[in-house]
Amino acid sequence: MLNISHNHTSEQIDIKKFKSGQHIFDIQYHKIFKKLLLVFFIIIGIIMLLPWTQSISSSGSVTTIKPGQRPQTLQSQIPGRIEEWFVQEGDFVKQGDTILRISEIKSEYFDTQLTARTGNQITAKTSSVEAYKNKVNALRNQISALQQERRLKLEQAENKLIQSRLKVTTDSMDLEAAKINATIAETQYQRAVTLEKEGLKAVKDVEEKYAKLQDTQAKLMSLQNKFLSTKNEVINSQLAISTISATYNDKFAKSESDLYTAQSIGYNAEVEVSKLESSLANYTKRSSLLYITAPLDGYINQTIKSGVGETLKEGEQLVNIMPANYELAVEMYVRPIDLPLLHKGEKVRVQFDGWPAIVFSGWPNVSYGTYGAKIIAVENFISSNGMYRVLLSPDETDVEWPEAIRVGSGAQTIALLDNVPIWYELWRQINSFPPNFYQPAGASKSKTDKNSY
């Protein structure tokens, strides 16, 4: 019935007299509800006061700590043609084991005796170098002999010049004596002629004086000729000295020219020997490059080039190899806003793909299936995905990582930060505030230390 009037039935009838009314109003169920509600709020309040560990969650992948322990791709350093494979995918190889053999495809390396012939050329050129060295020594000895000979010749010519000058002096004195004798003979002859005209001398005496005069004049002429001859000998001796110097200078110039020519040819031969030795070393090294060997112990993951007879270019990828010995690590990527919160040596929890886990990010101690790690490096430059790369290594004080983990598998990481109450964390999440900025123990040294990561 609709209650459309202002007259209420409850004011005229006592509902508690009826059994249904008594059943409803006499039971105190609302008091129990209030107590339950009060207990619930007390529990919620206690929970809100419990500690909560702030964290930064990220995804990453398994890698290795050292770059040399990561999967590698082998390339051929020279172009060639695949001749023979010695392994198959999944094989274990040791360092130095031959993986495949290739052959040359360039015509200048087709000669199988190339290294032997180059060695013979080196031997011949080395002999040529020795021959030119001997020739240089011979020319030096020749120049030394010429110098000795020139010294002796010059001494001989100088002695002859001295003798000629002394002879000129002697002849000049003889000439002066002859001139005096000729003057005396002329005076005596004139006196004899005068006395003969006066009758005091006989004609015979005049003739004798005349003969003596002729003899002294003849001797004077002879000594004059001899004096001129000795003067010519002095001039000839001086000319001989100049001639000797000029002659031996020409010989020296020719011998030194031959010496420099021999040295130049010898140096060129040494350069050719050096080039041939370099070529021989290159040919020998190139021959060893025809065999592609394993750089370390590992497993053959994938053969990129396949078949026999297939040609390949220089630097072309051939096979992937995974090192057998490696130290696992995890690389994760964090947002730039979270980067200042991470520090070297900080603890991180890791969950690996394929390993079941129950994760309580705020209570890492009660999480199951996660493994301990610590930060060993923080990248200083942003990656191509707009995030910063952080490298993690296993925590020696925690549970060991599973042995079955393989490089490249996925991982989820939780970087543990500051401990705060749960109510504060809820308030932060509702307001979209970042985690608390803090410095863990041992990390608050200086800005320089942070940049050194």
C-alpha positions as CSV (number, residue, x, y, z in Angstrom):
1,M,0.0,0.0,0.0
2,L,1.3,3.4,-0.8
3,N,2.0,5.8,2.0
4,I,0.5,8.9,0.6
5,S,-0.8,10.5,3.7
6,H,0.9,12.1,6.7
7,N,-0.6,9.6,9.1
8,H,2.1,7.0,10.0
9,T,1.1,3.5,11.0
10,S,4.2,3.2,13.3
11,E,2.7,5.9,15.5
12,Q,-0.5,4.0,16.0
13,I,0.7,0.4,16.1
14,D,3.6,-1.1,18.2
15,I,5.5,-3.2,15.7
16,K,7.6,-4.9,18.5
17,K,4.4,-6.8,19.6
18,F,4.6,-8.9,16.6
19,K,7.1,-11.8,16.2
20,S,8.6,-10.4,13.0
21,G,9.2,-7.0,14.7
22,Q,10.7,-8.6,17.7
23,H,13.0,-10.7,15.5
24,I,14.2,-7.6,13.7
25,F,14.6,-5.0,16.5
26,D,15.7,-7.3,19.3
27,I,18.8,-8.9,17.6
28,Q,22.0,-6.7,18.0
29,Y,23.7,-7.7,14.7
30,H,24.8,-4.1,13.9
31,K,27.0,-4.0,17.0
32,I,29.0,-7.0,15.7
33,F,29.4,-5.3,12.3
34,K,30.7,-2.2,14.0
35,K,33.2,-4.1,15.9
36,L,34.4,-5.9,12.8
37,L,34.6,-2.6,11.0
38,L,36.6,-1.1,13.8
39,V,39.0,-4.1,13.8
40,F,39.4,-3.8,10.0
41,F,40.4,-0.1,10.2
42,I,42.8,-0.9,13.0
43,I,44.5,-3.6,10.9
44,I,44.6,-1.2,8.0
45,G,46.2,1.4,10.1
46,I,48.8,-1.0,11.4
47,I,49.5,-2.1,7.8
48,M,49.8,1.5,6.7
49,L,52.6,2.0,9.3
50,L,54.5,-1.1,8.1
51,P,57.8,-0.4,6.2
52,W,57.8,-0.5,2.5
53,T,60.9,-0.6,0.3
54,Q,60.7,1.7,-2.7
55,S,61.9,0.2,-5.9
56,I,62.5,0.9,-9.6
57,S,61.2,-1.9,-11.9
58,S,62.8,-2.5,-15.3
59,S,63.2,-5.1,-17.9
60,G,66.5,-6.3,-19.3
61,S,68.4,-9.3,-20.6
62,V,71.2,-11.6,-19.6
63,T,74.7,-10.7,-20.9
64,T,78.3,-11.2,-19.7
65,I,80.5,-8.9,-17.6
66,K,83.5,-9.0,-19.9
67,P,83.0,-8.0,-23.6
68,G,85.3,-10.9,-24.7
69,Q,82.9,-13.4,-23.2
70,R,79.9,-12.4,-25.2
71,P,78.7,-14.1,-28.4
72,Q,81.0,-13.3,-31.3
73,T,80.9,-13.4,-35.0
74,L,83.9,-14.6,-36.9
75,Q,84.8,-12.8,-40.2
76,S,87.2,-13.6,-42.9
77,Q,90.0,-11.1,-43.2
78,I,90.5,-11.8,-46.9
79,P,88.2,-12.6,-49.8
80,G,88.1,-16.3,-50.7
81,R,86.1,-19.4,-51.6
82,I,84.9,-21.9,-49.1
83,E,86.7,-25.2,-49.6
84,E,85.9,-27.3,-46.5
85,W,84.0,-27.2,-43.2
86,F,85.4,-28.9,-40.2
87,V,82.5,-28.2,-37.7
88,Q,78.8,-28.2,-37.5
89,E,76.3,-26.2,-35.4
90,G,76.4,-27.1,-31.7
91,D,80.0,-28.4,-31.8
92,F,82.4,-27.5,-29.0
93,V,85.7,-26.1,-30.3
94,K,88.9,-25.2,-28.4
95,Q,91.0,-22.2,-29.0
96,G,93.0,-22.6,-32.3
97,D,90.7,-25.4,-33.7
98,T,90.1,-25.0,-37.4
99,I,86.6,-24.2,-38.3
100,L,86.8,-24.0,-42.1
101,R,89.3,-23.7,-44.9
102,I,89.1,-21.2,-47.8
103,S,91.1,-20.7,-51.0
104,E,92.3,-17.6,-52.8
105,I,90.2,-16.0,-55.5
106,K,92.7,-13.2,-56.5
107,S,95.0,-14.1,-59.4
108,E,98.1,-12.5,-57.8
109,Y,98.0,-15.1,-55.1
110,F,97.3,-18.2,-57.2
111,D,101.0,-19.2,-57.2
112,T,101.5,-22.0,-54.7
113,Q,105.2,-21.3,-54.6
114,L,104.8,-17.6,-54.0
115,T,106.5,-17.5,-50.6
116,A,109.4,-19.7,-51.8
117,R,110.0,-17.5,-54.8
118,T,109.8,-14.4,-52.8
119,G,112.4,-15.9,-50.4
120,N,114.7,-16.6,-53.4
121,Q,114.3,-13.0,-54.5
122,I,115.2,-11.8,-51.0
123,T,118.4,-14.0,-51.1
124,A,119.4,-12.6,-54.5
125,K,118.8,-9.0,-53.5
126,T,120.7,-9.5,-50.2
127,S,123.7,-10.8,-52.2
128,S,123.4,-7.7,-54.4
129,V,123.4,-5.5,-51.3
130,E,126.6,-7.3,-50.1
131,A,128.2,-6.9,-53.5
132,Y,127.5,-3.1,-53.5
133,K,128.9,-2.9,-49.9
134,N,132.1,-4.6,-51.1
135,K,132.3,-2.2,-54.1
136,V,131.9,0.8,-51.7
137,N,134.7,-0.6,-49.6
138,A,136.9,-1.0,-52.7
139,L,136.2,2.5,-53.8
140,R,137.0,3.8,-50.4
141,N,140.4,1.9,-50.5
142,Q,140.9,3.3,-54.0
143,I,140.3,6.9,-52.8
144,S,142.7,6.3,-49.9
145,A,145.4,5.0,-52.3
146,L,144.9,8.0,-54.6
147,Q,145.3,10.3,-51.6
148,Q,148.6,8.6,-50.7
149,E,149.8,8.7,-54.2
150,R,148.9,12.4,-54.6
151,R,150.8,13.2,-51.4
152,L,153.9,11.5,-52.7
153,K,153.7,13.0,-56.2
154,L,153.2,16.5,-54.7
155,E,156.2,16.0,-52.4
156,Q,158.3,14.8,-55.4
157,A,157.2,17.8,-57.5
158,E,157.9,20.2,-54.6
159,N,161.4,18.7,-54.1
160,K,162.0,19.1,-57.8
161,L,160.8,22.7,-57.6
162,I,163.2,23.4,-54.7
163,Q,166.1,21.8,-56.7
164,S,165.2,23.9,-59.7
165,R,165.2,27.1,-57.7
166,L,168.6,26.2,-56.1
167,K,169.9,25.5,-59.6
168,V,168.7,28.9,-60.8
169,T,170.6,30.5,-58.0
170,T,173.8,28.6,-58.9
171,D,173.5,29.3,-62.6
172,S,172.9,33.0,-61.9
173,M,176.1,33.1,-59.9
174,D,178.0,31.3,-62.7
175,L,176.5,33.7,-65.2
176,E,177.6,36.7,-63.2
177,A,181.2,35.2,-63.0
178,A,181.1,34.6,-66.7
179,K,180.1,38.2,-67.3
180,I,183.0,39.4,-65.2
181,N,185.4,37.1,-67.0
182,A,184.1,38.3,-70.4
183,T,184.6,42.0,-69.3
184,I,188.1,41.2,-68.1
185,A,188.9,39.4,-71.4
186,E,187.5,42.3,-73.3
187,T,189.7,44.8,-71.4
188,Q,192.8,42.6,-71.8
189,Y,192.1,42.3,-75.5
190,Q,191.7,46.0,-76.0
191,R,194.9,46.7,-73.9
192,A,196.8,44.1,-76.1
193,V,195.6,45.8,-79.3
194,T,196.7,49.2,-78.0
195,L,200.1,47.8,-76.9
196,E,200.5,46.0,-80.2
197,K,199.9,49.3,-82.1
198,E,202.6,50.9,-80.0
199,G,205.0,48.1,-80.7
200,L,205.0,46.8,-77.2
201,K,203.1,43.6,-77.9
202,A,203.5,41.0,-80.5
203,V,200.6,40.1,-82.9
204,K,200.6,36.6,-81.4
205,D,199.7,38.0,-78.0
206,V,196.9,40.0,-79.5
207,E,195.6,36.9,-81.2
208,E,195.8,34.9,-77.9
209,K,193.8,37.6,-76.1
210,Y,191.3,37.6,-78.9
211,A,190.9,33.8,-78.6
212,K,190.5,34.1,-74.9
213,L,187.9,36.8,-75.4
214,Q,185.9,34.6,-77.8
215,D,186.1,31.7,-75.3
216,T,184.8,33.8,-72.4
217,Q,182.0,35.2,-74.6
218,A,181.0,31.7,-75.6
219,K,180.9,30.5,-72.0
220,L,178.8,33.6,-71.2
221,M,176.3,32.7,-73.9
222,S,176.2,29.1,-72.7
223,L,175.6,30.1,-69.1
224,Q,172.9,32.5,-70.2
225,N,171.1,29.7,-72.0
226,K,171.6,27.4,-69.0
227,F,170.2,30.1,-66.7
228,L,167.1,30.5,-68.9
229,S,166.7,26.7,-69.0
230,T,166.8,26.3,-65.2
231,K,164.3,29.2,-64.9
232,N,162.0,27.2,-67.3
233,E,162.5,24.1,-65.1
234,V,161.2,26.1,-62.1
235,I,158.2,27.1,-64.1
236,N,157.7,23.6,-65.3
237,S,158.0,22.3,-61.7
238,Q,155.3,24.8,-60.6
239,L,153.1,23.7,-63.5
240,A,153.7,20.1,-62.7
241,I,152.4,20.7,-59.1
242,S,149.3,22.3,-60.5
243,T,148.8,19.5,-63.0
244,I,149.2,16.9,-60.3
245,S,146.6,18.6,-58.1
246,A,144.2,18.9,-61.0
247,T,144.7,15.4,-62.2
248,Y,144.2,13.8,-58.8
249,N,141.2,16.1,-58.1
250,D,139.6,14.7,-61.2
251,K,140.4,11.1,-60.0
252,F,139.0,11.9,-56.6
253,A,135.8,13.3,-58.1
254,K,135.3,10.3,-60.3
255,S,136.0,7.8,-57.5
256,E,133.7,9.6,-55.1
257,S,131.0,9.8,-57.8
258,D,131.4,6.0,-58.2
259,L,131.3,5.6,-54.4
260,Y,128.1,7.6,-54.1
261,T,126.5,5.7,-57.0
262,A,127.4,2.4,-55.4
263,Q,126.0,3.5,-52.1
264,S,122.8,4.8,-53.7
265,I,122.3,1.5,-55.6
266,G,123.1,-0.4,-52.4
267,Y,120.5,1.6,-50.5
268,N,117.9,1.0,-53.2
269,A,118.7,-2.7,-53.0
270,E,118.2,-2.6,-49.2
271,V,114.9,-0.9,-49.8
272,E,113.9,-3.6,-52.2
273,V,115.0,-6.3,-49.8
274,S,112.9,-4.6,-47.1
275,K,109.9,-4.5,-49.4
276,L,110.4,-8.2,-50.3
277,E,110.7,-9.1,-46.7
278,S,107.4,-7.2,-46.0
279,S,105.8,-9.0,-48.9
280,L,107.0,-12.3,-47.7
281,A,105.6,-11.7,-44.2
282,N,102.3,-10.6,-45.8
283,Y,102.2,-13.7,-48.0
284,T,103.0,-16.0,-45.0
285,K,100.3,-14.3,-42.9
286,R,97.8,-14.4,-45.7
287,S,98.5,-18.2,-46.1
288,S,97.6,-18.7,-42.4
289,L,94.4,-16.7,-43.0
290,L,93.2,-19.4,-45.3
291,Y,92.2,-21.4,-42.2
292,I,89.6,-19.8,-40.0
293,T,90.3,-20.9,-36.4
294,A,88.4,-20.5,-33.1
295,P,89.7,-17.5,-31.1
296,L,88.6,-19.1,-27.8
297,D,86.9,-22.1,-26.3
298,G,83.2,-22.1,-27.2
299,Y,80.2,-23.6,-29.0
300,I,79.3,-23.1,-32.6
301,N,75.9,-21.3,-32.5
302,Q,75.2,-20.7,-36.2
303,T,77.0,-21.0,-39.5
304,I,76.0,-17.8,-41.5
305,K,77.7,-18.9,-44.7
306,S,77.1,-22.4,-45.8
307,G,78.0,-24.9,-48.5
308,V,81.3,-25.5,-50.3
309,G,82.4,-23.4,-53.3
310,E,80.6,-20.3,-52.1
311,T,82.7,-17.1,-52.4
312,L,82.9,-14.6,-49.6
313,K,84.1,-11.0,-49.4
314,E,86.6,-9.5,-47.0
315,G,85.1,-8.9,-43.6
316,E,82.0,-11.0,-44.3
317,Q,80.4,-12.8,-41.4
318,L,80.9,-16.6,-41.4
319,V,79.9,-18.2,-38.1
320,N,78.7,-17.3,-34.6
321,I,80.5,-18.7,-31.6
322,M,79.5,-18.6,-27.9
323,P,82.4,-18.7,-25.4
324,A,82.3,-21.7,-23.1
325,N,83.6,-19.8,-20.0
326,Y,81.8,-16.6,-19.1
327,E,80.6,-14.6,-16.1
328,L,76.9,-13.8,-16.3
329,A,75.5,-10.3,-15.8
330,V,72.2,-8.5,-16.5
331,E,71.8,-5.3,-18.4
332,M,68.7,-3.2,-17.6
333,Y,67.5,0.1,-18.8
334,V,66.1,2.9,-16.6
335,R,64.4,6.2,-17.3
336,P,66.5,9.3,-17.1
337,I,64.3,10.5,-14.1
338,D,65.3,7.4,-12.2
339,L,69.1,7.5,-13.0
340,P,70.1,9.8,-10.1
341,L,68.6,7.2,-7.7
342,L,71.0,4.4,-8.8
343,H,74.5,4.0,-7.4
344,K,77.3,1.7,-8.0
345,G,77.2,-1.3,-5.6
346,E,73.5,-0.9,-4.9
347,K,71.4,-4.1,-4.4
348,V,69.0,-5.2,-7.1
349,R,66.6,-8.2,-7.3
350,V,66.4,-10.1,-10.6
351,Q,63.7,-12.4,-11.9
352,F,64.7,-14.5,-14.9
353,D,62.3,-15.6,-17.7
354,G,61.4,-19.2,-17.3
355,W,61.9,-19.3,-13.5
356,P,58.6,-19.0,-11.6
357,A,58.7,-16.2,-9.0
358,I,56.3,-14.6,-6.5
359,V,57.4,-11.0,-6.2
360,F,56.6,-8.5,-3.5
361,S,58.5,-5.4,-4.7
362,G,58.0,-3.6,-1.4
363,W,59.0,-6.6,0.7
364,P,62.0,-8.2,-1.1
365,N,62.7,-10.6,1.9
366,V,59.4,-12.4,1.4
367,S,59.7,-12.6,-2.4
368,Y,60.3,-16.1,-3.9
369,G,62.2,-16.9,-7.1
370,T,64.2,-13.7,-7.3
371,Y,68.0,-13.6,-7.2
372,G,70.4,-11.0,-5.8
373,A,72.5,-8.7,-7.9
374,K,74.4,-5.5,-7.5
375,I,75.1,-2.5,-9.8
376,I,78.7,-2.5,-11.2
377,A,78.3,0.1,-14.0
378,V,76.0,2.9,-14.9
379,E,76.1,4.2,-18.5
380,N,77.1,7.9,-18.8
381,F,75.4,8.4,-22.2
382,I,71.8,7.7,-23.1
383,S,71.0,4.7,-25.3
384,S,69.1,4.8,-28.6
385,N,65.9,3.7,-26.8
386,G,66.0,6.9,-24.7
387,M,67.0,5.2,-21.5
388,Y,70.2,4.6,-19.6
389,R,71.9,1.2,-19.5
390,V,72.8,-0.3,-16.1
391,L,75.0,-3.4,-15.8
392,L,74.4,-5.9,-12.9
393,S,76.6,-8.7,-11.6
394,P,75.6,-11.5,-9.2
395,D,75.6,-10.8,-5.5
396,E,78.1,-13.1,-3.9
397,T,76.3,-12.8,-0.5
398,D,73.0,-14.0,-2.0
399,V,71.7,-17.2,-3.6
400,E,73.7,-18.3,-6.7
401,W,72.0,-17.7,-10.1
402,P,70.7,-20.7,-11.9
403,E,73.3,-22.6,-14.0
404,A,70.8,-23.1,-16.8
405,I,70.6,-19.4,-17.6
406,R,71.8,-18.5,-21.1
407,V,73.1,-15.3,-22.5
408,G,70.3,-13.3,-24.2
409,S,67.4,-14.5,-22.1
410,G,65.0,-11.9,-20.6
411,A,65.1,-10.7,-17.0
412,Q,63.0,-8.4,-14.8
413,T,64.8,-6.2,-12.3
414,I,63.8,-4.4,-9.2
415,A,66.3,-1.9,-7.8
416,L,65.8,-1.5,-4.1
417,L,65.7,2.1,-2.8
418,D,64.7,3.8,0.5
419,N,62.4,2.2,3.2
420,V,59.2,4.3,3.8
421,P,55.8,3.6,5.4
422,I,53.1,2.0,3.2
423,W,50.9,5.1,3.6
424,Y,53.6,7.3,2.2
425,E,54.2,5.0,-0.7
426,L,50.4,5.0,-1.5
427,W,50.3,8.7,-1.2
428,R,53.4,8.9,-3.6
429,Q,51.8,6.6,-6.1
430,I,48.5,8.5,-6.1
431,N,50.2,11.8,-6.7
432,S,52.7,10.2,-9.2
433,F,55.7,11.5,-7.3
434,P,59.1,9.9,-8.0
435,P,60.8,7.8,-5.3
436,N,62.8,9.5,-2.6
437,F,66.1,10.8,-3.6
438,Y,68.7,9.3,-1.3
439,Q,72.4,8.4,-1.0
440,P,73.1,4.9,0.2
441,A,76.0,4.3,2.7
442,G,79.3,4.6,0.9
443,A,77.9,6.3,-2.2
444,S,77.7,9.9,-1.0
445,K,81.3,10.9,-1.7
446,S,81.4,13.4,-4.5
447,K,80.0,14.2,-7.8
448,T,83.3,13.1,-9.4
449,D,82.8,9.6,-8.0
450,K,79.4,9.3,-9.5
451,N,80.6,10.4,-12.9
452,S,83.4,7.8,-12.7
453,Y,80.8,5.0,-13.0
